Amino acid sequence: MQVIKFEQTDAVGHIVLANPPKNLIASAFSNDLKQAVHEASESDIRVLLVRAEGPNFSQGGDVLDFLEKNTNQFRTFIAECNRSFRAIEALQVPTVAAVRGAAYGGAFELALACDFIVVADDAVFRCIEASVGSAPVAGAVQRLAERIGRSRAARYAMLCEPMSGVTAGQLGIATSVVPAEEVEAVALKFAQDLSTGPTRSYAAIRTLLKAWSGGGVPSADAVILDVTMALHNSEDARRGRTSRAEAIKEGIEPPKVVFTGR
């Protein structure tokens, strides 16, 4: 059974966790996620939405599956998961996670690999690894530290405290916090809006954020011209600037521009 699948509707790609109600992370999850991300990367999508079937985004790792693996097998499995998460981060389009219910362990890390998170107010994020004598292995510690600071990251990673969707919004982890029944609709609308935006501009902004993440403001400053100058003569830039110039002449607020991604 395929536990993760890739779908595309117009310019919006969907990676769907499709093994409800728990959507547990195990070998099949890793294999199918790798294939789904590969399909997404070779498609012509302009935004990626990561969502789940059933009541939970994912309750995390399948402990029984983990116990059957020796150290080398587990290392290979985790390395594959990391490669898929980093491949999502490496896409040249914006990424959105839609989270309801539980997002534990690796599922929390999968959401953190996305640019934006739309979360249910009663959802629960949780780093559970230290509670079983392990540690987050797919990016939660460093990505939480990047978003909410070292001390808060240490608190949630070490103490394994549950974090509600409301708290995630207050801390700046979640982009939008909505009632559970609205998560998919809000996330899809957000993704659709992004899919008609200036895709190349988004890619440049994501690159600058990655440079900043790796080396702070000096690293981003060092690449800013190389990253952004190609946008100057792009079709989208000409369309956007022309629309704005015409609006200024008429003394009106510039209308929303629908971009082509070129």
Secondary structure, 3 states (H helix, E strand, C coil): CCCEEEEEECCEEEEEECCCCCCCECHHHHHHHHHHHHHHHHCCCCEEEEEECCCCCECCECHHHHHCCCHHHHHHHHHHHHHHHHHHHHCCCCEEEEECCEEECHHHHHHHCCCEEEEECCCEEECCHHHHCCCCCCCHHHHHHHHHCHHHHHHHHHHCCCEEHHHHHHHCCCCEEECHHHHHHHHHHHHHHHHCCCHHHHHHHHHHHHHHHHHHHHHHHHHHHHHHHHHCCCHHHHHHHHHHHHHHHHCCCCCCCCCCCC
